[in-house]
Amino acid sequence: MIRVITYGTFDLLHYGHINLLRRAKALGDYLIVALSTDEFNLNMKNKRSYFSYEERKLILESIRYVDLIIPEENWEQKRTDIIKYDVDVFVMGDDWTDKFDFLKTVGKGCEVVYLPRTPEISTTRIKNDIKLSLPKS
């Protein structure tokens, strides 16, 4: 069995997220999603999610490509997750290219794949579009 892992916040889930999850799952048999906790987002990424961790987890659990969701609580856990879950393929969006190449030597050796993002969509863009569409007060 080929195990794949990816990480993210997955807030305001959109078709770009689905594309990433679909392509990640296609690289193996079992997809693990490490979902950023609210505390990690706020304290380490300096961002606040619209949906809570539990709400985002519930949404991700309904997606057929996702087999397991685990909490992402710190930057360093990627190494331990690869070993703990016997991961074969680590996947991130291509905005992270080269940032995780060091994981290739973790555990039994892990393939690192950077998938192209869906260019016309992002959570930030959605939030900005909503702000622009609201009446000014």
DSSP file with accessible surface (Angstrom, degrees, kcal/mol):
  #  RESIDUE AA STRUCTURE BP1 BP2  ACC     N-H-->O    O-->H-N    N-H-->O    O-->H-N    TCO  KAPPA ALPHA  PHI   PSI    X-CA   Y-CA   Z-CA
    1    1 A M              0   0  146      0, 0.0     2,-0.6     0, 0.0    27,-0.0   0.000 360.0 360.0 360.0 132.2    0.0    0.0    0.0
    2    2 A I        -     0   0   77     86,-0.1    27,-2.7    85,-0.0    28,-1.7  -0.847 360.0-155.7 -97.9 120.2    1.3    3.4   -0.9
    3    3 A R  E     -a   30   0A  68     -2,-0.6    85,-2.6    83,-0.4    86,-2.1  -0.845   8.5-168.5-101.4 132.7    0.6    6.1    1.7
    4    4 A V  E     -ab  31  89A   0     26,-3.1    28,-3.1    -2,-0.4     2,-0.4  -0.906   0.6-167.2-119.4 142.8    0.4    9.7    0.8
    5    5 A I  E     +ab  32  90A   0     84,-2.4    86,-3.0    -2,-0.4     2,-0.3  -0.982   7.8 174.6-131.3 144.0    0.4   12.7    3.2
    6    6 A T  E     -ab  33  91A   1     26,-1.9    28,-3.2    -2,-0.4     2,-0.3  -0.951  15.5-144.9-140.0 162.0   -0.4   16.4    2.6
    7    7 A Y  E     +a   34   0A   9     84,-0.6     2,-0.3    -2,-0.3    28,-0.2  -0.937  32.3 117.1-128.7 147.9   -0.8   19.4    5.0
    8    8 A G  E     -a   35   0A  15     26,-2.0    28,-2.5    -2,-0.3    64,-0.1  -0.951  60.1-107.3 171.3 174.6   -3.0   22.4    5.0
    9    9 A T        -     0   0   11     -2,-0.3    -1,-0.1    26,-0.2    26,-0.0   0.809  36.3-164.5 -88.8 -38.3   -5.6   24.6    6.5
   10   10 A F        +     0   0   11      1,-0.2     3,-0.4    -3,-0.1     2,-0.3   0.894  24.1 165.5  51.4  47.9   -8.4   23.8    4.0
   11   11 A D        +     0   0    5      1,-0.2    -1,-0.2     2,-0.0     3,-0.1  -0.687  62.4  12.6 -92.0 148.3  -10.5   26.7    5.0
   12   12 A L  S    S-     0   0   35     -2,-0.3    -1,-0.2     1,-0.1    -2,-0.1   0.971  98.0-134.2  47.3  59.8  -13.4   27.8    2.8
   13   13 A L        +     0   0   51     -3,-0.4     2,-0.2     4,-0.1    -1,-0.1  -0.109  36.6 169.5 -48.8 132.2  -13.0   24.6    0.8
   14   14 A H    >>  -     0   0   26     -3,-0.1     4,-1.8   107,-0.0     3,-0.7  -0.811  51.2 -84.3-139.7 178.3  -13.0   25.2   -2.9
   15   15 A Y  H 3> S+     0   0  115      1,-0.3     4,-2.6    -2,-0.2     5,-0.2   0.758 122.5  62.1 -65.7 -21.7  -12.3   23.3   -6.2
   16   16 A G  H 3> S+     0   0   11      2,-0.2     4,-2.1     1,-0.2    -1,-0.3   0.918 105.2  47.4 -65.8 -40.6   -8.6   24.1   -5.9
   17   17 A H  H <> S+     0   0   26     -3,-0.7     4,-2.7     2,-0.2    -2,-0.2   0.925 111.5  50.5 -63.0 -44.9   -8.5   22.1   -2.7
   18   18 A I  H  X S+     0   0   51     -4,-1.8     4,-3.0     1,-0.2     5,-0.2   0.916 108.4  52.5 -61.4 -42.8  -10.4   19.3   -4.3
   19   19 A N  H  X S+     0   0   42     -4,-2.6     4,-2.5     2,-0.2     5,-0.2   0.925 110.7  48.0 -57.6 -45.1   -8.0   19.2   -7.2
   20   20 A L  H  X S+     0   0   25     -4,-2.1     4,-2.6     2,-0.2    -2,-0.2   0.945 113.9  45.9 -61.2 -48.1   -5.0   19.0   -4.8
   21   21 A L  H  X S+     0   0    0     -4,-2.7     4,-2.5     2,-0.2    -2,-0.2   0.906 113.2  49.8 -64.5 -40.6   -6.7   16.2   -2.8
   22   22 A R  H  X S+     0   0  103     -4,-3.0     4,-1.8    -5,-0.2    -1,-0.2   0.938 114.3  44.1 -63.0 -46.3   -7.7   14.3   -6.0
   23   23 A R  H  X S+     0   0   57     -4,-2.5     4,-0.6    -5,-0.2    -2,-0.2   0.877 113.0  51.8 -69.4 -35.5   -4.2   14.5   -7.5
   24   24 A A  H >< S+     0   0    0     -4,-2.6     3,-1.4    -5,-0.2    -2,-0.2   0.939 109.8  49.0 -64.6 -45.5   -2.6   13.6   -4.1
   25   25 A K  H >< S+     0   0   44     -4,-2.5     3,-2.0     1,-0.3    -2,-0.2   0.874 102.2  63.3 -62.5 -34.8   -4.8   10.5   -3.8
   26   26 A A  H 3< S+     0   0   85     -4,-1.8    -1,-0.3     1,-0.3    -2,-0.2   0.707  93.5  64.6 -65.1 -16.1   -3.9    9.5   -7.4
   27   27 A L  T << S-     0   0   65     -3,-1.4    -1,-0.3    -4,-0.6     2,-0.3   0.498 118.4  -8.4 -84.2  -4.9   -0.3    9.1   -6.2
   28   28 A G  S <  S-     0   0   16     -3,-2.0   -25,-0.2    -4,-0.2     3,-0.1  -0.864  72.8 -92.3-163.6-160.2   -1.1    6.3   -3.9
   29   29 A D  S    S+     0   0   93    -27,-2.7     2,-0.4     1,-0.3   -26,-0.2   0.627 101.8  38.5-106.4 -23.1   -3.7    4.1   -2.2
   30   30 A Y  E     -a    3   0A  58    -28,-1.7   -26,-3.1     2,-0.0     2,-0.6  -0.985  66.4-156.3-141.7 121.3   -4.2    5.9    1.1
   31   31 A L  E     -a    4   0A   0     -2,-0.4    36,-2.3    34,-0.3    37,-1.7  -0.897   5.0-168.3-108.9 122.9   -4.3    9.7    1.7
   32   32 A I  E     -ac   5  68A   0    -28,-3.1   -26,-1.9    -2,-0.6     2,-0.6  -0.900   6.2-159.6-104.0 130.1   -3.6   11.3    5.0
   33   33 A V  E     -ac   6  69A   0     35,-3.0    37,-2.4    -2,-0.5     2,-0.9  -0.962   6.1-154.4-112.4 119.4   -4.5   14.9    5.5
   34   34 A A  E     -ac   7  70A   0    -28,-3.2   -26,-2.0    -2,-0.6     2,-0.5  -0.852  19.9-156.4 -90.9 108.1   -2.7   16.8    8.3
   35   35 A L  E     -ac   8  71A   0     35,-2.9    37,-3.0    -2,-0.9   -26,-0.2  -0.782  17.0-117.4 -95.3 122.8   -5.2   19.6    9.0
   36   36 A S  E     - c   0  72A   0    -28,-2.5    37,-0.2    -2,-0.5     2,-0.1  -0.356  29.9-129.8 -60.3 129.5   -3.8   22.7   10.7
   37   37 A T     >  -     0   0   10     35,-2.4     4,-2.6     1,-0.1     5,-0.2  -0.336  21.1-110.3 -73.6 163.7   -5.4   23.3   14.1
   38   38 A D  H  > S+     0   0   55      1,-0.2     4,-2.4     2,-0.2     5,-0.2   0.903 119.8  50.6 -60.5 -40.9   -6.8   26.7   15.0
   39   39 A E  H  > S+     0   0  121      2,-0.2     4,-3.1     1,-0.2     5,-0.4   0.905 110.2  48.6 -65.8 -42.6   -4.0   27.3   17.5
   40   40 A F  H  >>S+     0   0    4     32,-0.2     4,-2.3     2,-0.2     5,-1.4   0.929 112.2  49.5 -63.6 -45.0   -1.3   26.4   14.9
   41   41 A N  H  X5S+     0   0    1     -4,-2.6     6,-2.3     3,-0.2     4,-0.6   0.932 118.5  38.6 -58.5 -46.1   -2.9   28.7   12.3
   42   42 A L  H  <5S+     0   0   67     -4,-2.4     4,-0.5     4,-0.2    -2,-0.2   0.955 124.9  34.6 -73.0 -49.0   -3.2   31.6   14.8
   43   43 A N  H  <5S+     0   0  113     -4,-3.1    -3,-0.2    -5,-0.2    -2,-0.2   0.811 132.8  22.5 -81.3 -31.5    0.1   31.2   16.6
   44   44 A M  H  <5S+     0   0   96     -4,-2.3    -3,-0.2    -5,-0.4    -2,-0.1   0.737 132.2  33.7-108.3 -31.4    2.5   30.0   13.9
   45   45 A K  S  <<S-     0   0   48     -5,-1.4    -3,-0.2    -4,-0.6    -4,-0.1   0.484  93.5-133.1-103.2  -6.3    0.9   31.1   10.6
   46   46 A N        +     0   0  143     -4,-0.5     2,-0.3    -6,-0.3    -4,-0.2   0.887  66.2 114.7  53.8  43.8   -0.7   34.3   11.9
   47   47 A K        -     0   0   94     -6,-2.3     2,-0.5    -9,-0.1    -1,-0.2  -0.992  56.8-142.0-142.2 152.3   -4.0   33.6   10.3
   48   48 A R        -     0   0  182     -2,-0.3     2,-0.2    -3,-0.1   -10,-0.0  -0.954  20.2-136.1-114.4 129.2   -7.5   33.0   11.5
   49   49 A S        -     0   0   21     -2,-0.5     4,-0.1     1,-0.1   -39,-0.0  -0.532   7.3-139.6 -81.7 150.3   -9.7   30.5    9.8
   50   50 A Y  S    S+     0   0  167     -2,-0.2     2,-0.3     2,-0.1    -1,-0.1   0.936  93.7  47.2 -70.2 -47.7  -13.3   31.2    9.0
   51   51 A F  S    S-     0   0   61      1,-0.1    -2,-0.1    -3,-0.0    -1,-0.0  -0.731  93.6-116.2 -94.9 146.0  -14.3   27.6   10.0
   52   52 A S     >  -     0   0   40     -2,-0.3     4,-2.9     1,-0.1     5,-0.3  -0.217  32.2-101.2 -70.9 167.0  -13.0   26.0   13.2
   53   53 A Y  H  > S+     0   0   25      1,-0.2     4,-2.8     2,-0.2     5,-0.2   0.932 124.3  49.8 -53.6 -48.9  -10.7   22.9   13.1
   54   54 A E  H  > S+     0   0  126      1,-0.2     4,-2.2     2,-0.2    -1,-0.2   0.881 111.9  47.9 -62.9 -37.9  -13.7   20.6   13.9
   55   55 A E  H  > S+     0   0   94      2,-0.2     4,-2.1     1,-0.2    -1,-0.2   0.927 113.4  47.0 -68.2 -43.6  -15.8   22.2   11.1
   56   56 A R  H  X S+     0   0    2     -4,-2.9     4,-2.6     1,-0.2    -2,-0.2   0.896 111.9  51.8 -64.8 -37.8  -13.0   21.9    8.6
   57   57 A K  H  X S+     0   0   52     -4,-2.8     4,-2.5    -5,-0.3    -1,-0.2   0.928 107.9  51.6 -63.7 -44.6  -12.4   18.3    9.7
   58   58 A L  H  X S+     0   0  117     -4,-2.2     4,-0.7    -5,-0.2    -2,-0.2   0.918 111.0  48.0 -59.0 -43.0  -16.0   17.4    9.2
   59   59 A I  H >< S+     0   0   55     -4,-2.1     3,-1.1     1,-0.2     4,-0.3   0.946 112.5  48.1 -63.4 -47.9  -16.0   18.9    5.7
   60   60 A L  H >< S+     0   0    1     -4,-2.6     3,-1.8     1,-0.3     6,-0.3   0.855 103.0  62.7 -63.1 -34.9  -12.8   17.0    4.8
   61   61 A E  H 3< S+     0   0  100     -4,-2.5    -1,-0.3     1,-0.3    -2,-0.2   0.758  97.9  58.4 -62.3 -21.9  -14.2   13.7    6.1
   62   62 A S  T << S+     0   0   96     -3,-1.1     2,-0.5    -4,-0.7    -1,-0.3   0.523  83.8  98.5 -86.4  -3.4  -16.9   13.9    3.5
   63   63 A I    X   -     0   0   18     -3,-1.8     3,-1.6    -4,-0.3    -3,-0.0  -0.736  69.9-143.0 -90.8 126.6  -14.4   13.9    0.6
   64   64 A R  T 3  S+     0   0  199     -2,-0.5    -1,-0.1     1,-0.3    -3,-0.0   0.705  95.8  60.7 -63.9 -21.7  -13.9   10.6   -1.0
   65   65 A Y  T 3  S+     0   0   41    -35,-0.1     2,-0.5     2,-0.0   -34,-0.3   0.725  88.7  85.2 -77.1 -20.5  -10.2   11.1   -1.6
   66   66 A V    <   +     0   0   17     -3,-1.6   -34,-0.1    -6,-0.3     3,-0.1  -0.721  44.1 170.1 -92.6 125.5   -9.4   11.5    2.1
   67   67 A D        +     0   0   67    -36,-2.3     2,-0.3    -2,-0.5   -35,-0.2   0.750  68.5  12.3-100.9 -32.5   -8.8    8.4    4.2
   68   68 A L  E     -c   32   0A  54    -37,-1.7   -35,-3.0     2,-0.0     2,-0.5  -0.991  57.7-157.2-149.8 139.9   -7.5    9.8    7.4
   69   69 A I  E     +c   33   0A  19     -2,-0.3   -35,-0.2   -37,-0.2   -37,-0.0  -0.979  15.7 176.8-119.4 129.6   -7.3   13.3    9.0
   70   70 A I  E     -c   34   0A   8    -37,-2.4   -35,-2.9    -2,-0.5     2,-0.3  -0.907  34.8-100.6-125.1 154.9   -4.7   14.1   11.7
   71   71 A P  E     -c   35   0A  51      0, 0.0     2,-0.7     0, 0.0   -35,-0.2  -0.570  22.0-145.7 -77.3 138.0   -4.1   17.5   13.4
   72   72 A E  E     +c   36   0A   3    -37,-3.0   -35,-2.4    -2,-0.3   -32,-0.2  -0.930  30.7 161.2 -98.5 116.2   -1.2   19.6   12.3
   73   73 A E        +     0   0  119     -2,-0.7     2,-0.3     1,-0.3    -1,-0.1   0.551  58.2   9.5-114.8 -14.5    0.1   21.3   15.5
   74   74 A N    >   -     0   0   59      1,-0.1     3,-0.7   -30,-0.0    -1,-0.3  -0.985  68.5-111.4-161.0 163.0    3.6   22.4   14.6
   75   75 A W  T >  S+     0   0   83     -2,-0.3     3,-0.9     1,-0.2    -1,-0.1   0.836 110.7  57.9 -66.2 -33.8    6.1   22.7   11.7
   76   76 A E  T >> S+     0   0  135      1,-0.2     3,-1.0     2,-0.1     4,-0.6   0.643  81.6  83.3 -76.7 -15.8    8.4   20.0   12.9
   77   77 A Q  H <>  +     0   0   15     -3,-0.7     4,-3.0     1,-0.2     5,-0.3   0.664  67.6  84.0 -69.3 -12.0    5.9   17.2   13.1
   78   78 A K  H <> S+     0   0    4     -3,-0.9     4,-2.1     1,-0.2    -1,-0.2   0.913  90.6  50.4 -56.7 -42.7    6.2   16.3    9.3
   79   79 A R  H <> S+     0   0  124     -3,-1.0     4,-1.5     1,-0.2    -1,-0.2   0.945 114.2  42.6 -59.1 -50.2    9.3   14.2   10.1
   80   80 A T  H  X S+     0   0   85     -4,-0.6     4,-3.3     1,-0.2     5,-0.2   0.868 111.3  55.4 -69.1 -34.8    7.5   12.2   12.9
   81   81 A D  H  X S+     0   0   12     -4,-3.0     4,-2.7     2,-0.2     6,-0.3   0.906 104.4  54.0 -63.3 -40.8    4.3   11.9   10.8
   82   82 A I  H  <>S+     0   0    5     -4,-2.1     5,-2.3    -5,-0.3     4,-0.2   0.921 116.4  38.3 -60.2 -41.7    6.2   10.3    7.9
   83   83 A I  H ><5S+     0   0  108     -4,-1.5     3,-1.1     3,-0.2    -2,-0.2   0.952 116.8  49.8 -73.9 -48.5    7.7    7.7   10.3
   84   84 A K  H 3<5S+     0   0  151     -4,-3.3    -2,-0.2     1,-0.3    -3,-0.2   0.873 120.5  35.0 -59.4 -40.7    4.6    7.2   12.4
   85   85 A Y  T 3<5S-     0   0   49     -4,-2.7    -1,-0.3    -5,-0.2    -2,-0.2   0.292 106.3-121.9-101.4   9.9    2.2    6.7    9.4
   86   86 A D  T < 5 -     0   0   89     -3,-1.1   -83,-0.4    -4,-0.2     2,-0.2   0.925  42.2-165.9  52.4  52.5    4.8    4.9    7.2
   87   87 A V      < -     0   0    3     -5,-2.3    21,-0.2    -6,-0.3   -83,-0.2  -0.487  25.8-179.3 -78.8 137.2    4.4    7.5    4.5
   88   88 A D  S    S+     0   0   38    -85,-2.6    23,-2.7     1,-0.3     2,-0.4   0.708  71.8  34.9-100.9 -32.1    5.7    6.9    1.0
   89   89 A V  E     -bd   4 111A   4    -86,-2.1   -84,-2.4    21,-0.2     2,-0.5  -0.991  61.2-161.4-134.7 126.5    4.8   10.2   -0.7
   90   90 A F  E     -bd   5 112A   0     21,-3.3    23,-3.2    -2,-0.4     2,-0.4  -0.923  18.3-166.7-105.2 127.1    4.7   13.7    0.8
   91   91 A V  E     +bd   6 113A   0    -86,-3.0   -84,-0.6    -2,-0.5     2,-0.3  -0.954  16.2 156.7-124.1 134.0    2.6   16.2   -1.2
   92   92 A M  E     - d   0 114A  13     21,-2.1    23,-2.6    -2,-0.4   -84,-0.1  -0.950  46.7 -87.5-141.6 164.7    2.4   20.0   -1.1
   93   93 A G  E >   - d   0 115A   6     -2,-0.3     3,-2.1    21,-0.2     4,-0.0  -0.315  44.4-108.4 -68.0 156.6    1.4   22.7   -3.5
   94   94 A D  G >  S+     0   0   67     21,-2.5     3,-1.4     1,-0.3    -1,-0.1   0.579 110.9  79.9 -72.0  -3.3    4.1   24.1   -5.8
   95   95 A D  G 3  S+     0   0   87     20,-0.3    -1,-0.3     1,-0.2    -2,-0.0   0.649  95.1  51.0 -71.9  -9.4    4.2   27.3   -3.8
   96   96 A W  G X  S+     0   0   80     -3,-2.1     3,-2.3     2,-0.0     4,-0.5   0.219  81.3 157.3-106.2  11.9    6.4   25.3   -1.4
   97   97 A T  T <  S+     0   0   58     -3,-1.4    -3,-0.1     1,-0.3    -4,-0.0  -0.089  71.2   0.9 -48.1 132.5    8.8   23.9   -4.0
   98   98 A D  T >  S+     0   0  113      1,-0.1     3,-0.8     3,-0.0    -1,-0.3   0.157 102.9 104.3  75.3 -12.5   12.1   22.8   -2.6
   99   99 A K  T <  S+     0   0  129     -3,-2.3     3,-0.2     1,-0.2    -2,-0.1   0.758  88.6  32.9 -70.6 -24.3   11.1   23.7    1.0
  100  100 A F  T >  S+     0   0   16     -4,-0.5     3,-2.1     1,-0.1    -1,-0.2   0.202  78.1 113.5-119.5  18.1   10.5   20.1    2.0
  101  101 A D  G X   +     0   0   48     -3,-0.8     3,-2.0     1,-0.3     4,-0.2   0.801  67.5  72.5 -60.4 -25.8   13.2   18.2    0.0
  102  102 A F  G >  S+     0   0   91      1,-0.3     3,-1.1    -4,-0.2    -1,-0.3   0.734  83.2  70.8 -62.3 -17.9   14.9   17.3    3.3
  103  103 A L  G X  S+     0   0    0     -3,-2.1     3,-1.6     1,-0.2     7,-0.3   0.642  73.8  85.1 -75.1 -11.1   12.1   14.9    3.9
  104  104 A K  G <  S+     0   0  103     -3,-2.0     6,-1.0     1,-0.3    -1,-0.2   0.742  92.7  46.1 -61.5 -22.1   13.3   12.6    1.1
  105  105 A T  G <  S+     0   0  117     -3,-1.1    -1,-0.3     4,-0.2     2,-0.2   0.376  87.8 111.9-102.8   3.8   15.7   11.0    3.7
  106  106 A V  S X  S-     0   0    9     -3,-1.6     3,-2.0     4,-0.1     2,-0.0  -0.550  85.4 -23.9 -81.8 141.6   13.2   10.6    6.5
  107  107 A G  T 3  S-     0   0   51      1,-0.3     3,-0.1    -2,-0.2   -24,-0.1  -0.335 133.1 -16.4  63.0-134.5   12.2    7.1    7.5
  108  108 A K  T 3  S-     0   0  118      1,-0.2    -1,-0.3   -21,-0.2    -2,-0.1   0.392 121.1 -72.5 -83.4   5.1   12.6    4.5    4.7
  109  109 A G    <   -     0   0   34     -3,-2.0     2,-0.4    -6,-0.2    -1,-0.2   0.226  52.2-142.1 102.9 126.7   12.9    7.4    2.2
  110  110 A C        -     0   0    5     -6,-1.0     2,-0.3    -7,-0.3   -21,-0.2  -0.984  10.1-129.0-128.2 128.9    9.9    9.5    1.1
  111  111 A E  E     -d   89   0A 118    -23,-2.7   -21,-3.3    -2,-0.4     2,-0.5  -0.576  22.9-149.5 -72.8 136.4    9.1   10.8   -2.3
  112  112 A V  E     -d   90   0A  17     -2,-0.3     2,-0.4   -23,-0.2   -21,-0.2  -0.953  16.2-175.3-112.6 123.2    8.4   14.6   -2.2
  113  113 A V  E     -d   91   0A  24    -23,-3.2   -21,-2.1    -2,-0.5     2,-0.6  -0.973  14.8-160.4-124.1 131.7    6.0   15.9   -4.8
  114  114 A Y  E     -d   92   0A  42     -2,-0.4   -21,-0.2   -23,-0.2   -20,-0.1  -0.953  17.0-156.6-110.6 111.6    5.0   19.5   -5.4
  115  115 A L  E     -d   93   0A  21    -23,-2.6   -21,-2.5    -2,-0.6   -20,-0.3  -0.698  23.7-105.9 -90.8 139.9    1.7   19.8   -7.3
  116  116 A P        -     0   0   72      0, 0.0     2,-0.1     0, 0.0    -1,-0.1  -0.351  37.4-121.9 -60.6 139.7    0.8   22.8   -9.3
  117  117 A R        -     0   0  122      1,-0.1     3,-0.1     2,-0.0     5,-0.1  -0.423  28.5 -99.9 -76.4 157.7   -1.9   24.9   -7.7
  118  118 A T    >   -     0   0   19      1,-0.2     3,-1.4     3,-0.1    -1,-0.1  -0.734  41.9-149.7 -76.8 110.9   -5.1   25.7   -9.4
  119  119 A P  T 3  S+     0   0  118      0, 0.0    -1,-0.2     0, 0.0    -2,-0.0   0.782  82.4  51.3 -65.3 -31.1   -4.2   29.2  -10.6
  120  120 A E  T 3  S+     0   0   90     -3,-0.1     2,-0.4     5,-0.0    -2,-0.0   0.431 105.8  56.6 -91.1   5.5   -7.5   31.0  -10.7
  121  121 A I    <   +     0   0   28     -3,-1.4     2,-0.3  -107,-0.0    -3,-0.1  -0.988  49.4 148.4-140.6 143.2   -8.6   30.2   -7.2
  122  122 A S     >  -     0   0   34     -2,-0.4     4,-2.2     1,-0.1     5,-0.1  -0.951  51.0-115.3-161.5 157.4   -7.4   30.5   -3.6
  123  123 A T  H  > S+     0   0   23     -2,-0.3     4,-2.6     1,-0.2     5,-0.2   0.907 118.0  54.3 -62.3 -40.0   -9.0   31.0   -0.2
  124  124 A T  H  > S+     0   0   93      1,-0.2     4,-2.6     2,-0.2    -1,-0.2   0.920 107.7  49.9 -60.1 -42.9   -7.3   34.5    0.0
  125  125 A R  H  > S+     0   0  123      2,-0.2     4,-2.8     1,-0.2    -1,-0.2   0.916 110.0  50.4 -63.0 -43.1   -8.9   35.5   -3.3
  126  126 A I  H  X S+     0   0   41     -4,-2.2     4,-2.4     2,-0.2    -2,-0.2   0.947 111.5  48.2 -59.5 -47.4  -12.3   34.3   -2.1
  127  127 A K  H  X S+     0   0   72     -4,-2.6     4,-2.2     1,-0.2    -2,-0.2   0.917 113.6  47.3 -61.1 -42.5  -11.9   36.4    1.1
  128  128 A N  H  X S+     0   0   73     -4,-2.6     4,-2.3     2,-0.2    -1,-0.2   0.902 110.7  51.5 -66.4 -40.3  -10.8   39.4   -0.8
  129  129 A D  H  X S+     0   0   75     -4,-2.8     4,-1.5     1,-0.2    -1,-0.2   0.897 110.0  49.8 -63.0 -40.0  -13.6   39.1   -3.4
  130  130 A I  H  X S+     0   0   85     -4,-2.4     4,-1.0    -5,-0.2     3,-0.2   0.928 109.5  51.2 -64.3 -44.3  -16.1   38.9   -0.5
  131  131 A K  H >< S+     0   0  143     -4,-2.2     3,-0.6     1,-0.2    -2,-0.2   0.911 110.5  49.5 -58.0 -42.6  -14.7   42.0    1.1
  132  132 A L  H 3< S+     0   0  147     -4,-2.3    -1,-0.2     1,-0.2    -2,-0.2   0.795 109.0  52.3 -67.6 -29.3  -14.9   43.9   -2.2
  133  133 A S  H 3< S+     0   0   92     -4,-1.5    -1,-0.2    -3,-0.2    -2,-0.2   0.631  89.2  95.3 -84.4 -12.9  -18.5   42.9   -2.7
  134  134 A L  S << S-     0   0  100     -4,-1.0     2,-0.1    -3,-0.6     3,-0.0  -0.531  85.7-105.9 -78.4 142.6  -19.7   44.1    0.7
  135  135 A P        -     0   0  118      0, 0.0     2,-0.3     0, 0.0    -1,-0.1  -0.392  36.7-113.2 -64.6 142.8  -21.2   47.6    1.0
  136  136 A K              0   0  209     -4,-0.1    -4,-0.0    -2,-0.1    -3,-0.0  -0.604 360.0 360.0 -78.9 137.7  -18.9   50.1    2.6
  137  137 A S              0   0  170     -2,-0.3    -1,-0.0    -3,-0.0    -3,-0.0  -0.627 360.0 360.0-111.9 360.0  -20.1   51.4    5.9
